[in-house]
Amino acid sequence: MTAADLRAASLPVVAIVLVVLATLAPSGADRAKGDRAPGTVEVTRSAYACPAGSAITVAAGQVTAGTSGTASVLPTMTPDGRLGGATSWRTGVVDAPGVLVEQAGRGSGAVGYFAGTAPRSGGGGLVVGPCPGVVDDAWLLGLGSGSKHFSTLILTNLGDTRAAVDLTLWGPAGEIDAVDAKGVVIEPHSVNRIPLDSLAAGESEVAVRVQRLRGSVSAVVNDTSTATFKGTEPISVAQGPSREQIVGGVVGGTSGRTLLVLNPGTSTARVDVQVIGPQGTFTPAGLEQVTVEAGTLRAVTVPRTAGSPELALRLTSDQPISSTVRMAPTTADYAYAEPTVPLTGPAVVPVDLGAASGVPRLVLTAPGPAATVEIQAFDAQMAPLMSSTVEIGAGTTQVAGVDAEGAAYLVLRPKGRVIAAATYTKGKAISSLAVQDAPVSVIAPQVRPAG
C-alpha cells in the first residue's frame, strides 16, 4: 500500500489513559506486617484516539453506560457528535487524521475499534482491529519490508508535549542495524507513519520492539502484501516475551498458517508447541520442539498434522519468547493471531462496524480446566437482545456462532481461564481480533508504608 493509500484508509492508533479509584483493605496477616495486599481498582476515566479516514469506520462503546463522553477531531479538536456520549454504541467515518474520544464513568469499560476494506492497490482485504492503549514496551511481529510484503509502523502522540521512543528490529539473521531507530520523536497530537523499508529495506520477516522514553504514545502496524498471500491487516501489540504463550483464534484449514517466534535473548530457545483443538490438547508431528537461535526471528509452517479445525497454539519455552501466527486460508486475504492472557472480566466484541459489519465467529479456548463463557448481545442503545452460555471442555477450543439480529456488539463474561478471539469474514476476505478485557478495573500494586 502506498503512502496515499494509507492516508485514504488510515488504521487507528489509540491510547487509553486510565484513572483509577478504590480502597484496598489489608488482610490480617498484611496488617501485622504493615503491608497492603494487591487489590482491584476501578477505572474511572479513559481516553483513546484513532486515526481516521474516508475508508475507515471508528466504533466507540462500553460495557456499562458511562457518565459523560466527548469526541474531538484531530488535530483541530473540533467536536464530533456522532462518536461522543457514553450511553450507546457509536460509529462514524471522519475524513480527518484522527479522532480523540474521552469518557468518564466508574467501571464503564470504554472501548474503541476500527474497520474497513483496504483498496486493491494495497492488496485489498478486510481490516478489523482494536484501539490499543498507551504503550511502555510494545512487541509487534509479522512485519516486512520487501518481497511484495510491506509494513508501516504508526506511532501516535496523544499528549500536548513531545513523545519519544526507541525502536529495535530483528529478522531471521539476527538483530537488524536499523536507520534512525533510536530517539524517534513524535510531536504533540501528531501521528508518525514510518515505512519499515525506511528503517531496514529488503527484510521479508521482521519483529519490532517499541520502547517509550517519554510522553503518551501508542503503536500499531499497517501490514500489506501483494505476494502469494494478498491483503491488508493491522498488527496489534503482542504479549511481551515470556516462557509460556497461548495464541488463540487460529483459523481453520490445513495450509497457510505460519508461526512466528522471536527470541530476543542471548541463549538459544527450545520451544515446545501444542495444539489446543476441539478434541483436546496434543503435540502435532513436526512441532515437537522448535529451536530459535538467540536474537533471531523464526518462521515455522504449522503442519497439516495440527488439524483443520480452529485451534489455539500453546508455546512453552526455556527462554522468554514472543510469538504471532499469520493465517492465509486463501490467497485473497490474510490475518494475524496474537498471543493474549486469559480473560479476567467482561470483554467487548464489536459487530456494528459500518461497511464491515457482521457477527463474527467466536473462537474460545480453555487452556486448563473446563470453563464457560456467557455471550450477551446488545443493540446500539445498549438494550439486551439475547444471552447464551458456551461450555468449553478442559484443554479444548470451541467455536461459537451467535444469532443476534440487530446486534451492535457482544459482551463476553468468562468463568474460568478463557482465551478468546473473533474471526470476521466478508466473502473470501478475513480479519481476526484478539479479544481482551475491557478496562473496567485493574490490579493495584502492593503498597507498603514508608519507614
Solvent accessible surface area in square Angstrom, and as a share of the most:
residue,aa,sasa,rsa
1,M,39,0.18
2,T,83,0.48
3,A,62,0.48
4,A,57,0.45
5,D,20,0.10
6,L,9,0.05
7,R,155,0.56
8,A,47,0.37
9,A,5,0.04
10,S,4,0.02
11,L,2,0.01
12,P,0,0.00
13,V,0,0.00
14,V,0,0.00
15,A,0,0.00
16,I,35,0.18
17,V,73,0.42
18,L,72,0.36
19,V,76,0.44
20,V,64,0.37
21,L,103,0.51
22,A,40,0.31
23,T,127,0.74
24,L,26,0.13
25,A,84,0.65
26,P,31,0.19
27,S,54,0.35
28,G,48,0.46
29,A,71,0.55
30,D,15,0.08
31,R,152,0.56
32,A,92,0.71
33,K,136,0.57
34,G,31,0.30
35,D,14,0.07
36,R,108,0.39
37,A,32,0.24
38,P,80,0.51
39,G,20,0.19
40,T,75,0.43
41,V,12,0.07
42,E,60,0.27
43,V,5,0.03
44,T,30,0.17
45,R,116,0.42
46,S,6,0.04
47,A,14,0.11
48,Y,2,0.01
49,A,1,0.01
50,C,1,0.01
51,P,2,0.01
52,A,1,0.01
53,G,3,0.03
54,S,75,0.48
55,A,43,0.33
56,I,3,0.02
57,T,13,0.07
58,V,1,0.00
59,A,0,0.00
60,A,0,0.00
61,G,0,0.00
62,Q,1,0.01
63,V,11,0.06
64,T,67,0.39
65,A,59,0.45
66,G,9,0.09
67,T,112,0.65
68,S,59,0.38
69,G,16,0.15
70,T,79,0.46
71,A,4,0.03
72,S,14,0.09
73,V,23,0.13
74,L,13,0.06
75,P,84,0.53
76,T,99,0.58
77,M,82,0.37
78,T,73,0.42
79,P,113,0.71
80,D,14,0.07
81,G,74,0.71
82,R,124,0.45
83,L,0,0.00
84,G,17,0.17
85,G,30,0.29
86,A,4,0.03
87,T,84,0.49
88,S,22,0.14
89,W,12,0.04
90,R,15,0.06
91,T,44,0.26
92,G,8,0.08
93,V,62,0.36
94,V,9,0.05
95,D,123,0.63
96,A,23,0.18
97,P,72,0.45
98,G,1,0.01
99,V,1,0.01
100,L,17,0.08
101,V,2,0.01
102,E,56,0.25
103,Q,3,0.01
104,A,18,0.14
105,G,8,0.08
106,R,145,0.53
107,G,9,0.09
108,S,5,0.03
109,G,2,0.02
110,A,3,0.02
111,V,13,0.07
112,G,4,0.04
113,Y,15,0.06
114,F,0,0.00
115,A,1,0.01
116,G,7,0.07
117,T,72,0.42
118,A,7,0.06
119,P,43,0.27
120,R,222,0.81
121,S,78,0.50
122,G,0,0.00
123,G,13,0.13
124,G,9,0.09
125,G,12,0.11
126,L,3,0.01
127,V,3,0.02
128,V,1,0.01
129,G,0,0.00
130,P,32,0.20
131,C,9,0.05
132,P,20,0.13
133,G,24,0.23
134,V,49,0.28
135,V,15,0.09
136,D,90,0.47
137,D,64,0.33
138,A,0,0.00
139,W,13,0.05
140,L,0,0.00
141,L,1,0.00
142,G,0,0.00
143,L,0,0.00
144,G,0,0.00
145,S,3,0.02
146,G,9,0.08
147,S,91,0.58
148,K,126,0.53
149,H,8,0.04
150,F,87,0.36
151,S,4,0.03
152,T,11,0.06
153,L,0,0.00
154,I,0,0.00
155,L,0,0.00
156,T,3,0.01
157,N,0,0.00
158,L,21,0.10
159,G,20,0.19
160,D,112,0.58
161,T,88,0.51
162,R,132,0.48
163,A,0,0.00
164,A,2,0.01
165,V,0,0.00
166,D,30,0.15
167,L,1,0.01
168,T,18,0.10
169,L,1,0.01
170,W,14,0.05
171,G,1,0.01
172,P,76,0.48
173,A,107,0.83
174,G,13,0.13
175,E,118,0.53
176,I,28,0.14
177,D,137,0.71
178,A,23,0.17
179,V,87,0.50
180,D,121,0.63
181,A,7,0.05
182,K,130,0.55
183,G,36,0.35
184,V,21,0.12
185,V,54,0.31
186,I,0,0.00
187,E,75,0.34
188,P,51,0.32
189,H,68,0.30
190,S,31,0.20
191,V,39,0.22
192,N,40,0.20
193,R,69,0.25
194,I,24,0.12
195,P,64,0.40
196,L,0,0.00
197,D,61,0.32
198,S,63,0.41
199,L,9,0.05
200,A,12,0.09
201,A,76,0.59
202,G,63,0.60
203,E,47,0.21
204,S,56,0.36
205,E,25,0.11
206,V,0,0.00
207,A,0,0.00
208,V,1,0.01
209,R,63,0.23
210,V,0,0.00
211,Q,57,0.25
212,R,86,0.31
213,L,92,0.46
214,R,120,0.44
215,G,26,0.25
216,S,36,0.24
217,V,0,0.00
218,S,0,0.00
219,A,0,0.00
220,V,1,0.00
221,V,0,0.00
222,N,3,0.01
223,D,0,0.00
224,T,6,0.03
225,S,1,0.01
226,T,59,0.34
227,A,26,0.20
228,T,109,0.63
229,F,47,0.20
230,K,94,0.40
231,G,0,0.00
232,T,1,0.01
233,E,1,0.01
234,P,7,0.05
235,I,1,0.00
236,S,16,0.10
237,V,40,0.23
238,A,5,0.04
239,Q,46,0.20
240,G,29,0.28
241,P,41,0.26
242,S,31,0.20
243,R,133,0.49
244,E,80,0.36
245,Q,2,0.01
246,I,8,0.04
247,V,0,0.00
248,G,6,0.06
249,G,0,0.00
250,V,0,0.00
251,V,8,0.05
252,G,24,0.23
253,G,27,0.26
254,T,47,0.27
255,S,63,0.41
256,G,34,0.33
257,R,4,0.02
258,T,32,0.19
259,L,0,0.00
260,L,0,0.00
261,V,0,0.00
262,L,0,0.00
263,N,0,0.00
264,P,36,0.23
265,G,31,0.30
266,T,135,0.78
267,S,54,0.35
268,T,33,0.19
269,A,0,0.00
270,R,119,0.43
271,V,0,0.00
272,D,60,0.31
273,V,0,0.00
274,Q,59,0.26
275,V,1,0.01
276,I,0,0.00
277,G,3,0.03
278,P,47,0.29
279,Q,171,0.76
280,G,18,0.17
281,T,53,0.31
282,F,87,0.36
283,T,64,0.37
284,P,3,0.02
285,A,59,0.46
286,G,59,0.57
287,L,0,0.00
288,E,101,0.45
289,Q,104,0.46
290,V,6,0.03
291,T,53,0.31
292,V,1,0.00
293,E,101,0.45
294,A,39,0.30
295,G,14,0.13
296,T,19,0.11
297,L,3,0.01
298,R,103,0.38
299,A,50,0.39
300,V,18,0.10
301,T,100,0.58
302,V,4,0.02
303,P,30,0.19
304,R,167,0.61
305,T,73,0.43
306,A,3,0.03
307,G,25,0.24
308,S,54,0.35
309,P,59,0.37
310,E,30,0.13
311,L,2,0.01
312,A,0,0.00
313,L,0,0.00
314,R,39,0.14
315,L,0,0.00
316,T,62,0.36
317,S,8,0.05
318,D,66,0.34
319,Q,49,0.22
320,P,48,0.30
321,I,0,0.00
322,S,0,0.00
323,S,0,0.00
324,T,0,0.00
325,V,0,0.00
326,R,13,0.05
327,M,0,0.00
328,A,16,0.12
329,P,53,0.33
330,T,56,0.33
331,T,85,0.49
332,A,46,0.35
333,D,0,0.00
334,Y,0,0.00
335,A,0,0.00
336,Y,3,0.01
337,A,3,0.03
338,E,12,0.05
339,P,3,0.02
340,T,12,0.07
341,V,97,0.55
342,P,27,0.17
343,L,8,0.04
344,T,123,0.71
345,G,20,0.19
346,P,25,0.16
347,A,0,0.00
348,V,3,0.01
349,V,0,0.00
350,P,0,0.00
351,V,8,0.04
352,D,46,0.24
353,L,0,0.00
354,G,35,0.34
355,A,87,0.67
356,A,6,0.05
357,S,57,0.37
358,G,35,0.33
359,V,58,0.33
360,P,5,0.03
361,R,112,0.41
362,L,0,0.00
363,V,1,0.01
364,L,0,0.00
365,T,0,0.00
366,A,0,0.00
367,P,7,0.04
368,G,22,0.21
369,P,102,0.64
370,A,69,0.53
371,A,6,0.04
372,T,40,0.23
373,V,0,0.00
374,E,59,0.26
375,I,2,0.01
376,Q,37,0.17
377,A,0,0.00
378,F,28,0.12
379,D,37,0.19
380,A,34,0.27
381,Q,132,0.59
382,M,34,0.15
383,A,44,0.34
384,P,104,0.66
385,L,77,0.38
386,M,56,0.25
387,S,68,0.44
388,S,46,0.30
389,T,87,0.51
390,V,28,0.16
391,E,138,0.62
392,I,2,0.01
393,G,33,0.32
394,A,63,0.48
395,G,11,0.11
396,T,14,0.08
397,T,2,0.01
398,Q,54,0.24
399,V,56,0.32
400,A,10,0.07
401,G,68,0.65
402,V,19,0.11
403,D,133,0.69
404,A,10,0.07
405,E,165,0.74
406,G,60,0.58
407,A,11,0.09
408,A,3,0.02
409,Y,2,0.01
410,L,0,0.00
411,V,0,0.00
412,L,0,0.00
413,R,86,0.32
414,P,24,0.15
415,K,156,0.66
416,G,50,0.48
417,R,108,0.39
418,V,0,0.00
419,I,3,0.01
420,A,2,0.02
421,A,3,0.02
422,A,0,0.00
423,T,12,0.07
424,Y,6,0.02
425,T,89,0.52
426,K,104,0.44
427,G,78,0.75
428,K,149,0.63
429,A,21,0.16
430,I,11,0.05
431,S,0,0.00
432,S,10,0.07
433,L,3,0.02
434,A,20,0.15
435,V,3,0.02
436,Q,103,0.46
437,D,58,0.30
438,A,6,0.05
439,P,22,0.14
440,V,33,0.19
441,S,45,0.29
442,V,49,0.28
443,I,130,0.66
444,A,10,0.07
445,P,104,0.65
446,Q,83,0.37
447,V,72,0.41
448,R,168,0.61
449,P,89,0.56
450,A,110,0.85
451,G,127,1.22
